[in-house]
Amino acid sequence: MFGNGDATFQAPKLYSGGPRGPHFIASGDLNLDGHLDIVSVPNEHVNYALVYLNNGSGVFSNAGSLSAT
């Protein structure tokens, strides 16, 4: 949930974590634009991660994938 800057939060936004849900989730500024992005690994049997880039206005891009091989 995004913060409003006054100790309250906006309504949650849901994003797909893959067909079985996420196994791991992490956040960080992946593209160095000052906004936290999300990385999700769908389950323990895959060699890729789903990447959601934050555009800075509370919207994340559709998932792109990042291969571990």
N, CA, C and O atoms as a Tripos MOL2 file, in Angstrom:
@<TRIPOS>MOLECULE
protein
  276   275    69     0     0
PROTEIN
NO_CHARGES

@<TRIPOS>ATOM
      1 N           0.8470   -1.1770    0.0000 N.3       1 MET1
      2 CA          0.0000    0.0000    0.0000 C.3       1 MET1
      3 C           0.8930    1.2410    0.0000 C.2       1 MET1
      4 O           1.8910    1.3030    0.7190 O.2       1 MET1
      5 N           0.5330    2.1880   -0.7860 N.am      2 PHE2
      6 CA          1.2760    3.4390   -0.8310 C.3       2 PHE2
      7 C           0.8280    4.3370    0.3130 C.2       2 PHE2
      8 O          -0.3490    4.3600    0.6720 O.2       2 PHE2
      9 N           1.7780    5.0750    0.8820 N.am      3 GLY3
     10 CA          1.4640    6.0100    1.9420 C.3       3 GLY3
     11 C           0.9640    7.3310    1.3810 C.2       3 GLY3
     12 O           1.3100    7.7210    0.2660 O.2       3 GLY3
     13 N           0.1450    8.0110    2.1740 N.am      4 ASN4
     14 CA         -0.3680    9.3310    1.7890 C.3       4 ASN4
     15 C           0.4890   10.4690    2.3330 C.2       4 ASN4
     16 O           0.2300   11.6360    2.0380 O.2       4 ASN4
     17 N           1.5070   10.1390    3.1230 N.am      5 GLY5
     18 CA          2.3650   11.1640    3.6950 C.3       5 GLY5
     19 C           1.8490   11.7380    4.9980 C.2       5 GLY5
     20 O           2.4600   12.6440    5.5640 O.2       5 GLY5
     21 N           0.7200   11.2150    5.4840 N.am      6 ASP6
     22 CA          0.1420   11.7090    6.7420 C.3       6 ASP6
     23 C          -0.1500   10.5630    7.7120 C.2       6 ASP6
     24 O          -1.0710   10.6490    8.5250 O.2       6 ASP6
     25 N           0.6330    9.4990    7.6220 N.am      7 ALA7
     26 CA          0.5010    8.2890    8.4590 C.3       7 ALA7
     27 C          -0.7120    7.4430    8.0950 C.2       7 ALA7
     28 O          -1.0900    6.5590    8.8640 O.2       7 ALA7
     29 N          -1.3290    7.6910    6.9450 N.am      8 THR8
     30 CA         -2.4080    6.8460    6.4410 C.3       8 THR8
     31 C          -1.9650    6.2280    5.1180 C.2       8 THR8
     32 O          -0.9780    6.6540    4.5180 O.2       8 THR8
     33 N          -2.7050    5.2250    4.6780 N.am      9 PHE9
     34 CA         -2.3440    4.5040    3.4550 C.3       9 PHE9
     35 C          -3.4850    4.5060    2.4630 C.2       9 PHE9
     36 O          -4.6540    4.6040    2.8370 O.2       9 PHE9
     37 N          -3.1320    4.3970    1.1880 N.am     10 GLN10
     38 CA         -4.1130    4.2340    0.1220 C.3      10 GLN10
     39 C          -4.6270    2.8020    0.1350 C.2      10 GLN10
     40 O          -4.0740    1.9450    0.8250 O.2      10 GLN10
     41 N          -5.6680    2.5490   -0.6160 N.am     11 ALA11
     42 CA         -6.1990    1.1890   -0.7230 C.3      11 ALA11
     43 C          -5.1490    0.2800   -1.3570 C.2      11 ALA11
     44 O          -4.3760    0.7310   -2.2020 O.2      11 ALA11
     45 N          -5.1100   -1.0000   -0.9600 N.am     12 PRO12
     46 CA         -4.1250   -1.9110   -1.5500 C.3      12 PRO12
     47 C          -4.3680   -2.1220   -3.0350 C.2      12 PRO12
     48 O          -5.5020   -2.0840   -3.5120 O.2      12 PRO12
     49 N          -3.2770   -2.3440   -3.7510 N.am     13 LYS13
     50 CA         -3.3410   -2.6940   -5.1660 C.3      13 LYS13
     51 C          -2.7440   -4.0820   -5.2990 C.2      13 LYS13
     52 O          -1.6880   -4.3560   -4.7280 O.2      13 LYS13
     53 N          -3.3930   -4.9520   -6.0350 N.am     14 LEU14
     54 CA         -2.9420   -6.3320   -6.1850 C.3      14 LEU14
     55 C          -2.3030   -6.5380   -7.5430 C.2      14 LEU14
     56 O          -2.7850   -6.0280   -8.5550 O.2      14 LEU14
     57 N          -1.2160   -7.2880   -7.5560 N.am     15 TYR15
     58 CA         -0.4930   -7.6180   -8.7800 C.3      15 TYR15
     59 C          -0.2570   -9.1130   -8.7920 C.2      15 TYR15
     60 O          -0.0800   -9.7260   -7.7390 O.2      15 TYR15
     61 N          -0.2530   -9.6950   -9.9540 N.am     16 SER16
     62 CA         -0.0540  -11.1340  -10.0830 C.3      16 SER16
     63 C           1.3600  -11.5130   -9.6780 C.2      16 SER16
     64 O           2.3250  -10.8430  -10.0470 O.2      16 SER16
     65 N           1.4740  -12.5910   -8.9160 N.am     17 GLY17
     66 CA          2.7710  -13.1060   -8.5350 C.3      17 GLY17
     67 C           3.0860  -14.4090   -9.2350 C.2      17 GLY17
     68 O           3.9820  -15.1410   -8.8140 O.2      17 GLY17
     69 N           2.3610  -14.7060  -10.2970 N.am     18 GLY18
     70 CA          2.5280  -15.9690  -11.0000 C.3      18 GLY18
     71 C           1.3730  -16.9050  -10.6830 C.2      18 GLY18
     72 O           0.5390  -16.5930   -9.8330 O.2      18 GLY18
     73 N           1.3150  -18.0440  -11.3530 N.am     19 PRO19
     74 CA          0.1710  -18.9390  -11.2120 C.3      19 PRO19
     75 C          -0.0010  -19.5280   -9.8130 C.2      19 PRO19
     76 O          -1.1240  -19.8440   -9.4210 O.2      19 PRO19
     77 N           1.0780  -19.6820   -9.0530 N.am     20 ARG20
     78 CA          0.9730  -20.2470   -7.7050 C.3      20 ARG20
     79 C           1.2450  -19.2080   -6.6220 C.2      20 ARG20
     80 O           1.3920  -19.5580   -5.4510 O.2      20 ARG20
     81 N           1.3110  -17.9700   -6.9930 N.am     21 GLY21
     82 CA          1.6300  -16.9270   -6.0340 C.3      21 GLY21
     83 C           3.1310  -16.7970   -5.8520 C.2      21 GLY21
     84 O           3.8850  -17.6750   -6.2710 O.2      21 GLY21
     85 N           3.5660  -15.7280   -5.2400 N.am     22 PRO22
     86 CA          5.0070  -15.5150   -5.0870 C.3      22 PRO22
     87 C           5.6200  -16.3960   -4.0060 C.2      22 PRO22
     88 O           5.0060  -16.6580   -2.9710 O.2      22 PRO22
     89 N           6.8250  -16.8400   -4.2660 N.am     23 HIS23
     90 CA          7.6010  -17.5930   -3.2830 C.3      23 HIS23
     91 C           8.5070  -16.6270   -2.5180 C.2      23 HIS23
     92 O           8.6930  -16.7700   -1.3100 O.2      23 HIS23
     93 N           9.0600  -15.6590   -3.2170 N.am     24 PHE24
     94 CA          9.8840  -14.6080   -2.6240 C.3      24 PHE24
     95 C           9.4670  -13.2740   -3.2180 C.2      24 PHE24
     96 O           9.0910  -13.2010   -4.3870 O.2      24 PHE24
     97 N           9.5330  -12.2240   -2.4180 N.am     25 ILE25
     98 CA          9.2760  -10.8560   -2.8930 C.3      25 ILE25
     99 C          10.3500   -9.9520   -2.3040 C.2      25 ILE25
    100 O          10.7220  -10.0860   -1.1380 O.2      25 ILE25
    101 N          10.8390   -9.0330   -3.1240 N.am     26 ALA26
    102 CA         11.8050   -8.0370   -2.6510 C.3      26 ALA26
    103 C          11.5030   -6.7180   -3.3430 C.2      26 ALA26
    104 O          10.9000   -6.6910   -4.4150 O.2      26 ALA26
    105 N          11.9200   -5.6450   -2.7300 N.am     27 SER27
    106 CA         11.7600   -4.3380   -3.3650 C.3      27 SER27
    107 C          13.0860   -3.6100   -3.3370 C.2      27 SER27
    108 O          13.9190   -3.8300   -2.4580 O.2      27 SER27
    109 N          13.2620   -2.7540   -4.2960 N.am     28 GLY28
    110 CA         14.4660   -1.9480   -4.4030 C.3      28 GLY28
    111 C          14.3610   -1.0730   -5.6340 C.2      28 GLY28
    112 O          13.5220   -1.3180   -6.5010 O.2      28 GLY28
    113 N          15.1800   -0.0830   -5.7170 N.am     29 ASP29
    114 CA         15.1780    0.8260   -6.8680 C.3      29 ASP29
    115 C          16.0250    0.2030   -7.9780 C.2      29 ASP29
    116 O          17.2140    0.4980   -8.1010 O.2      29 ASP29
    117 N          15.4130   -0.6490   -8.7710 N.am     30 LEU30
    118 CA         16.1400   -1.4240   -9.7780 C.3      30 LEU30
    119 C          16.6650   -0.5880  -10.9360 C.2      30 LEU30
    120 O          17.7300   -0.8870  -11.4760 O.2      30 LEU30
    121 N          15.9360    0.4560  -11.3280 N.am     31 ASN31
    122 CA         16.3640    1.2630  -12.4670 C.3      31 ASN31
    123 C          16.8970    2.6410  -12.0510 C.2      31 ASN31
    124 O          17.0510    3.5340  -12.8830 O.2      31 ASN31
    125 N          17.1750    2.7970  -10.7500 N.am     32 LEU32
    126 CA         17.8120    4.0070  -10.2010 C.3      32 LEU32
    127 C          17.0690    5.2980  -10.5390 C.2      32 LEU32
    128 O          17.6840    6.3210  -10.8400 O.2      32 LEU32
    129 N          15.7150    5.2320  -10.4840 N.am     33 ASP33
    130 CA         14.9240    6.4360  -10.7500 C.3      33 ASP33
    131 C          14.3490    7.0570   -9.4800 C.2      33 ASP33
    132 O          13.5750    8.0110   -9.5510 O.2      33 ASP33
    133 N          14.7250    6.5190   -8.3160 N.am     34 GLY34
    134 CA         14.2510    7.0630   -7.0500 C.3      34 GLY34
    135 C          12.9570    6.4550   -6.5510 C.2      34 GLY34
    136 O          12.4330    6.9030   -5.5310 O.2      34 GLY34
    137 N          12.4220    5.4540   -7.2270 N.am     35 HIS35
    138 CA         11.1630    4.8150   -6.8310 C.3      35 HIS35
    139 C          11.4010    3.3270   -6.5910 C.2      35 HIS35
    140 O          12.1190    2.6780   -7.3510 O.2      35 HIS35
    141 N          10.7950    2.7900   -5.5290 N.am     36 LEU36
    142 CA         10.9520    1.3680   -5.2330 C.3      36 LEU36
    143 C          10.1990    0.5140   -6.2460 C.2      36 LEU36
    144 O           9.0240    0.7530   -6.5240 O.2      36 LEU36
    145 N          10.8740   -0.4660   -6.7850 N.am     37 ASP37
    146 CA         10.3120   -1.4290   -7.7210 C.3      37 ASP37
    147 C          10.1410   -2.7570   -6.9820 C.2      37 ASP37
    148 O          10.6400   -2.9130   -5.8680 O.2      37 ASP37
    149 N           9.4420   -3.7100   -7.5920 N.am     38 ILE38
    150 CA          9.1720   -5.0000   -6.9570 C.3      38 ILE38
    151 C           9.7310   -6.1210   -7.8200 C.2      38 ILE38
    152 O           9.6160   -6.0990   -9.0460 O.2      38 ILE38
    153 N          10.3430   -7.1080   -7.1540 N.am     39 VAL39
    154 CA         10.7960   -8.3340   -7.8130 C.3      39 VAL39
    155 C          10.1180   -9.4880   -7.0920 C.2      39 VAL39
    156 O          10.1050   -9.5380   -5.8620 O.2      39 VAL39
    157 N           9.5530  -10.4170   -7.8620 N.am     40 SER40
    158 CA          8.8600  -11.5610   -7.2950 C.3      40 SER40
    159 C           9.3380  -12.8330   -7.9870 C.2      40 SER40
    160 O           9.4280  -12.8790   -9.2140 O.2      40 SER40
    161 N           9.6440  -13.8640   -7.2050 N.am     41 VAL41
    162 CA          9.9840  -15.1770   -7.7560 C.3      41 VAL41
    163 C           8.7450  -16.0390   -7.5730 C.2      41 VAL41
    164 O           8.3360  -16.2880   -6.4390 O.2      41 VAL41
    165 N           8.1240  -16.5090   -8.6860 N.am     42 PRO42
    166 CA          6.8470  -17.2100   -8.5950 C.3      42 PRO42
    167 C           6.8510  -18.4570   -7.7190 C.2      42 PRO42
    168 O           5.9220  -18.6500   -6.9350 O.2      42 PRO42
    169 N           7.8530  -19.2920   -7.8260 N.am     43 ASN43
    170 CA          7.9580  -20.4440   -6.9330 C.3      43 ASN43
    171 C           9.3860  -20.9540   -6.9530 C.2      43 ASN43
    172 O          10.2180  -20.4770   -7.7250 O.2      43 ASN43
    173 N           9.6580  -21.9150   -6.1060 N.am     44 GLU44
    174 CA         11.0340  -22.3790   -5.9390 C.3      44 GLU44
    175 C          11.5610  -23.2100   -7.0940 C.2      44 GLU44
    176 O          12.7390  -23.5680   -7.1000 O.2      44 GLU44
    177 N          10.7190  -23.5290   -8.0770 N.am     45 HIS45
    178 CA         11.1310  -24.3960   -9.1750 C.3      45 HIS45
    179 C          11.3630  -23.6470  -10.4900 C.2      45 HIS45
    180 O          11.4300  -24.2710  -11.5490 O.2      45 HIS45
    181 N          11.4830  -22.3390  -10.4350 N.am     46 VAL46
    182 CA         11.7000  -21.5640  -11.6550 C.3      46 VAL46
    183 C          13.0500  -20.8580  -11.5900 C.2      46 VAL46
    184 O          13.6120  -20.6670  -10.5120 O.2      46 VAL46
    185 N          13.5560  -20.4770  -12.7490 N.am     47 ASN47
    186 CA         14.8350  -19.7670  -12.7980 C.3      47 ASN47
    187 C          14.6570  -18.3680  -13.3730 C.2      47 ASN47
    188 O          15.5040  -17.8760  -14.1180 O.2      47 ASN47
    189 N          13.5450  -17.7380  -13.0150 N.am     48 TYR48
    190 CA         13.3070  -16.3660  -13.4510 C.3      48 TYR48
    191 C          12.5810  -15.6070  -12.3440 C.2      48 TYR48
    192 O          12.0290  -16.2020  -11.4180 O.2      48 TYR48
    193 N          12.5950  -14.3040  -12.4600 N.am     49 ALA49
    194 CA         11.8760  -13.4370  -11.5330 C.3      49 ALA49
    195 C          10.9710  -12.5160  -12.3360 C.2      49 ALA49
    196 O          11.2750  -12.1800  -13.4800 O.2      49 ALA49
    197 N           9.8650  -12.1130  -11.7390 N.am     50 LEU50
    198 CA          8.9740  -11.1260  -12.3480 C.3      50 LEU50
    199 C           9.3640   -9.7530  -11.8000 C.2      50 LEU50
    200 O           9.5720   -9.5940  -10.5970 O.2      50 LEU50
    201 N           9.4620   -8.7750  -12.6820 N.am     51 VAL51
    202 CA          9.8980   -7.4370  -12.2980 C.3      51 VAL51
    203 C           8.7710   -6.4500  -12.5920 C.2      51 VAL51
    204 O           8.2320   -6.4150  -13.6980 O.2      51 VAL51
    205 N           8.4220   -5.6450  -11.5810 N.am     52 TYR52
    206 CA          7.3910   -4.6180  -11.7130 C.3      52 TYR52
    207 C           8.0550   -3.2720  -11.4360 C.2      52 TYR52
    208 O           8.4920   -3.0180  -10.3140 O.2      52 TYR52
    209 N           8.1350   -2.4120  -12.4430 N.am     53 LEU53
    210 CA          8.7730   -1.1020  -12.2780 C.3      53 LEU53
    211 C           7.7390   -0.0710  -11.8410 C.2      53 LEU53
    212 O           6.6360   -0.0190  -12.3850 O.2      53 LEU53
    213 N           8.0980    0.7380  -10.8700 N.am     54 ASN54
    214 CA          7.2380    1.7770  -10.3180 C.3      54 ASN54
    215 C           7.4340    3.0500  -11.1370 C.2      54 ASN54
    216 O           8.5640    3.5030  -11.3170 O.2      54 ASN54
    217 N           6.3360    3.6330  -11.6360 N.am     55 ASN55
    218 CA          6.4810    4.8560  -12.4340 C.3      55 ASN55
    219 C           6.4400    6.1220  -11.5820 C.2      55 ASN55
    220 O           6.5210    7.2300  -12.1130 O.2      55 ASN55
    221 N           6.3140    5.9650  -10.2510 N.am     56 GLY56
    222 CA          6.3550    7.1130   -9.3600 C.3      56 GLY56
    223 C           5.0070    7.6890   -9.0140 C.2      56 GLY56
    224 O           4.9240    8.5690   -8.1570 O.2      56 GLY56
    225 N           3.9390    7.2230   -9.6510 N.am     57 SER57
    226 CA          2.6150    7.7520   -9.3470 C.3      57 SER57
    227 C           1.6910    6.6810   -8.7730 C.2      57 SER57
    228 O           0.4690    6.8030   -8.8470 O.2      57 SER57
    229 N           2.2830    5.6290   -8.1990 N.am     58 GLY58
    230 CA          1.4710    4.5740   -7.6060 C.3      58 GLY58
    231 C           1.0700    3.4970   -8.5750 C.2      58 GLY58
    232 O           0.1930    2.6880   -8.2710 O.2      58 GLY58
    233 N           1.6910    3.4660   -9.7380 N.am     59 VAL59
    234 CA          1.3770    2.4660  -10.7530 C.3      59 VAL59
    235 C           2.6520    1.6980  -11.0820 C.2      59 VAL59
    236 O           3.7120    2.2870  -11.2940 O.2      59 VAL59
    237 N           2.5280    0.3710  -11.1220 N.am     60 PHE60
    238 CA          3.6480   -0.4770  -11.5160 C.3      60 PHE60
    239 C           3.4160   -1.0020  -12.9180 C.2      60 PHE60
    240 O           2.2740   -1.2280  -13.3200 O.2      60 PHE60
    241 N           4.4830   -1.1960  -13.6600 N.am     61 SER61
    242 CA          4.3960   -1.7320  -15.0130 C.3      61 SER61
    243 C           3.8890   -3.1660  -14.9700 C.2      61 SER61
    244 O           3.9240   -3.8170  -13.9260 O.2      61 SER61
    245 N           3.4180   -3.6510  -16.1150 N.am     62 ASN62
    246 CA          3.1090   -5.0690  -16.2220 C.3      62 ASN62
    247 C           4.4040   -5.8340  -16.0120 C.2      62 ASN62
    248 O           5.4900   -5.3280  -16.2920 O.2      62 ASN62
    249 N           4.2800   -7.0300  -15.5280 N.am     63 ALA63
    250 CA          5.4740   -7.8150  -15.1780 C.3      63 ALA63
    251 C           6.3210   -8.1050  -16.3980 C.2      63 ALA63
    252 O           5.8270   -8.5680  -17.4260 O.2      63 ALA63
    253 N           7.5830   -7.8300  -16.2660 N.am     64 GLY64
    254 CA          8.5720   -8.3090  -17.2070 C.3      64 GLY64
    255 C           9.3130   -9.4200  -16.5020 C.2      64 GLY64
    256 O           9.2240   -9.5350  -15.2790 O.2      64 GLY64
    257 N          10.0320  -10.2280  -17.2220 N.am     65 SER65
    258 CA         10.7380  -11.3170  -16.5490 C.3      65 SER65
    259 C          12.2490  -11.1290  -16.6740 C.2      65 SER65
    260 O          12.7450  -10.5400  -17.6350 O.2      65 SER65
    261 N          12.9450  -11.6340  -15.7020 N.am     66 LEU66
    262 CA         14.3850  -11.5540  -15.6340 C.3      66 LEU66
    263 C          14.8910  -12.9680  -15.4050 C.2      66 LEU66
    264 O          14.6260  -13.5650  -14.3620 O.2      66 LEU66
    265 N          15.6230  -13.5080  -16.3780 N.am     67 SER67
    266 CA         16.0980  -14.8880  -16.3080 C.3      67 SER67
    267 C          17.3210  -15.0050  -15.4160 C.2      67 SER67
    268 O          18.1700  -14.1150  -15.3820 O.2      67 SER67
    269 N          17.3990  -16.1120  -14.6970 N.am     68 ALA68
    270 CA         18.5460  -16.3710  -13.8360 C.3      68 ALA68
    271 C          19.5890  -17.2140  -14.5410 C.2      68 ALA68
    272 O          20.5900  -17.5840  -13.9280 O.2      68 ALA68
    273 N          19.3840  -17.5270  -15.8080 N.am     69 THR69
    274 CA         20.3500  -18.3420  -16.5410 C.3      69 THR69
    275 C          21.0410  -17.5260  -17.5930 C.2      69 THR69
    276 O          21.8930  -18.0440  -18.3150 O.2      69 THR69
@<TRIPOS>BOND
     1     1     2 1
     2     2     3 1
     3     3     4 2
     4     3     5 am
     5     5     6 1
     6     6     7 1
     7     7     8 2
     8     7     9 am
     9     9    10 1
    10    10    11 1
    11    11    12 2
    12    11    13 am
    13    13    14 1
    14    14    15 1
    15    15    16 2
    16    15    17 am
    17    17    18 1
    18    18    19 1
    19    19    20 2
    20    19    21 am
    21    21    22 1
    22    22    23 1
    23    23    24 2
    24    23    25 am
    25    25    26 1
    26    26    27 1
    27    27    28 2
    28    27    29 am
    29    29    30 1
    30    30    31 1
    31    31    32 2
    32    31    33 am
    33    33    34 1
    34    34    35 1
    35    35    36 2
    36    35    37 am
    37    37    38 1
    38    38    39 1
    39    39    40 2
    40    39    41 am
    41    41    42 1
    42    42    43 1
    43    43    44 2
    44    43    45 am
    45    45    46 1
    46    46    47 1
    47    47    48 2
    48    47    49 am
    49    49    50 1
    50    50    51 1
    51    51    52 2
    52    51    53 am
    53    53    54 1
    54    54    55 1
    55    55    56 2
    56    55    57 am
    57    57    58 1
    58    58    59 1
    59    59    60 2
    60    59    61 am
    61    61    62 1
    62    62    63 1
    63    63    64 2
    64    63    65 am
    65    65    66 1
    66    66    67 1
    67    67    68 2
    68    67    69 am
    69    69    70 1
    70    70    71 1
    71    71    72 2
    72    71    73 am
    73    73    74 1
    74    74    75 1
    75    75    76 2
    76    75    77 am
    77    77    78 1
    78    78    79 1
    79    79    80 2
    80    79    81 am
    81    81    82 1
    82    82    83 1
    83    83    84 2
    84    83    85 am
    85    85    86 1
    86    86    87 1
    87    87    88 2
    88    87    89 am
    89    89    90 1
    90    90    91 1
    91    91    92 2
    92    91    93 am
    93    93    94 1
    94    94    95 1
    95    95    96 2
    96    95    97 am
    97    97    98 1
    98    98    99 1
    99    99   100 2
   100    99   101 am
   101   101   102 1
   102   102   103 1
   103   103   104 2
   104   103   105 am
   105   105   106 1
   106   106   107 1
   107   107   108 2
   108   107   109 am
   109   109   110 1
   110   110   111 1
   111   111   112 2
   112   111   113 am
   113   113   114 1
   114   114   115 1
   115   115   116 2
   116   115   117 am
   117   117   118 1
   118   118   119 1
   119   119   120 2
   120   119   121 am
   121   121   122 1
   122   122   123 1
   123   123   124 2
   124   123   125 am
   125   125   126 1
   126   126   127 1
   127   127   128 2
   128   127   129 am
   129   129   130 1
   130   130   131 1
   131   131   132 2
   132   131   133 am
   133   133   134 1
   134   134   135 1
   135   135   136 2
   136   135   137 am
   137   137   138 1
   138   138   139 1
   139   139   140 2
   140   139   141 am
   141   141   142 1
   142   142   143 1
   143   143   144 2
   144   143   145 am
   145   145   146 1
   146   146   147 1
   147   147   148 2
   148   147   149 am
   149   149   150 1
   150   150   151 1
   151   151   152 2
   152   151   153 am
   153   153   154 1
   154   154   155 1
   155   155   156 2
   156   155   157 am
   157   157   158 1
   158   158   159 1
   159   159   160 2
   160   159   161 am
   161   161   162 1
   162   162   163 1
   163   163   164 2
   164   163   165 am
   165   165   166 1
   166   166   167 1
   167   167   168 2
   168   167   169 am
   169   169   170 1
   170   170   171 1
   171   171   172 2
   172   171   173 am
   173   173   174 1
   174   174   175 1
   175   175   176 2
   176   175   177 am
   177   177   178 1
   178   178   179 1
   179   179   180 2
   180   179   181 am
   181   181   182 1
   182   182   183 1
   183   183   184 2
   184   183   185 am
   185   185   186 1
   186   186   187 1
   187   187   188 2
   188   187   189 am
   189   189   190 1
   190   190   191 1
   191   191   192 2
   192   191   193 am
   193   193   194 1
   194   194   195 1
   195   195   196 2
   196   195   197 am
   197   197   198 1
   198   198   199 1
   199   199   200 2
   200   199   201 am
   201   201   202 1
   202   202   203 1
   203   203   204 2
   204   203   205 am
   205   205   206 1
   206   206   207 1
   207   207   208 2
   208   207   209 am
   209   209   210 1
   210   210   211 1
   211   211   212 2
   212   211   213 am
   213   213   214 1
   214   214   215 1
   215   215   216 2
   216   215   217 am
   217   217   218 1
   218   218   219 1
   219   219   220 2
   220   219   221 am
   221   221   222 1
   222   222   223 1
   223   223   224 2
   224   223   225 am
   225   225   226 1
   226   226   227 1
   227   227   228 2
   228   227   229 am
   229   229   230 1
   230   230   231 1
   231   231   232 2
   232   231   233 am
   233   233   234 1
   234   234   235 1
   235   235   236 2
   236   235   237 am
   237   237   238 1
   238   238   239 1
   239   239   240 2
   240   239   241 am
   241   241   242 1
   242   242   243 1
   243   243   244 2
   244   243   245 am
   245   245   246 1
   246   246   247 1
   247   247   248 2
   248   247   249 am
   249   249   250 1
   250   250   251 1
   251   251   252 2
   252   251   253 am
   253   253   254 1
   254   254   255 1
   255   255   256 2
   256   255   257 am
   257   257   258 1
   258   258   259 1
   259   259   260 2
   260   259   261 am
   261   261   262 1
   262   262   263 1
   263   263   264 2
   264   263   265 am
   265   265   266 1
   266   266   267 1
   267   267   268 2
   268   267   269 am
   269   269   270 1
   270   270   271 1
   271   271   272 2
   272   271   273 am
   273   273   274 1
   274   274   275 1
   275   275   276 2
@<TRIPOS>SUBSTRUCTURE
     1 MET1         2 RESIDUE 1 A MET
     2 PHE2         6 RESIDUE 1 A PHE
     3 GLY3        10 RESIDUE 1 A GLY
     4 ASN4        14 RESIDUE 1 A ASN
     5 GLY5        18 RESIDUE 1 A GLY
     6 ASP6        22 RESIDUE 1 A ASP
     7 ALA7        26 RESIDUE 1 A ALA
     8 THR8        30 RESIDUE 1 A THR
     9 PHE9        34 RESIDUE 1 A PHE
    10 GLN10       38 RESIDUE 1 A GLN
    11 ALA11       42 RESIDUE 1 A ALA
    12 PRO12       46 RESIDUE 1 A PRO
    13 LYS13       50 RESIDUE 1 A LYS
    14 LEU14       54 RESIDUE 1 A LEU
    15 TYR15       58 RESIDUE 1 A TYR
    16 SER16       62 RESIDUE 1 A SER
    17 GLY17       66 RESIDUE 1 A GLY
    18 GLY18       70 RESIDUE 1 A GLY
    19 PRO19       74 RESIDUE 1 A PRO
    20 ARG20       78 RESIDUE 1 A ARG
    21 GLY21       82 RESIDUE 1 A GLY
    22 PRO22       86 RESIDUE 1 A PRO
    23 HIS23       90 RESIDUE 1 A HIS
    24 PHE24       94 RESIDUE 1 A PHE
    25 ILE25       98 RESIDUE 1 A ILE
    26 ALA26      102 RESIDUE 1 A ALA
    27 SER27      106 RESIDUE 1 A SER
    28 GLY28      110 RESIDUE 1 A GLY
    29 ASP29      114 RESIDUE 1 A ASP
    30 LEU30      118 RESIDUE 1 A LEU
    31 ASN31      122 RESIDUE 1 A ASN
    32 LEU32      126 RESIDUE 1 A LEU
    33 ASP33      130 RESIDUE 1 A ASP
    34 GLY34      134 RESIDUE 1 A GLY
    35 HIS35      138 RESIDUE 1 A HIS
    36 LEU36      142 RESIDUE 1 A LEU
    37 ASP37      146 RESIDUE 1 A ASP
    38 ILE38      150 RESIDUE 1 A ILE
    39 VAL39      154 RESIDUE 1 A VAL
    40 SER40      158 RESIDUE 1 A SER
    41 VAL41      162 RESIDUE 1 A VAL
    42 PRO42      166 RESIDUE 1 A PRO
    43 ASN43      170 RESIDUE 1 A ASN
    44 GLU44      174 RESIDUE 1 A GLU
    45 HIS45      178 RESIDUE 1 A HIS
    46 VAL46      182 RESIDUE 1 A VAL
    47 ASN47      186 RESIDUE 1 A ASN
    48 TYR48      190 RESIDUE 1 A TYR
    49 ALA49      194 RESIDUE 1 A ALA
    50 LEU50      198 RESIDUE 1 A LEU
    51 VAL51      202 RESIDUE 1 A VAL
    52 TYR52      206 RESIDUE 1 A TYR
    53 LEU53      210 RESIDUE 1 A LEU
    54 ASN54      214 RESIDUE 1 A ASN
    55 ASN55      218 RESIDUE 1 A ASN
    56 GLY56      222 RESIDUE 1 A GLY
    57 SER57      226 RESIDUE 1 A SER
    58 GLY58      230 RESIDUE 1 A GLY
    59 VAL59      234 RESIDUE 1 A VAL
    60 PHE60      238 RESIDUE 1 A PHE
    61 SER61      242 RESIDUE 1 A SER
    62 ASN62      246 RESIDUE 1 A ASN
    63 ALA63      250 RESIDUE 1 A ALA
    64 GLY64      254 RESIDUE 1 A GLY
    65 SER65      258 RESIDUE 1 A SER
    66 LEU66      262 RESIDUE 1 A LEU
    67 SER67      266 RESIDUE 1 A SER
    68 ALA68      270 RESIDUE 1 A ALA
    69 THR69      274 RESIDUE 1 A THR
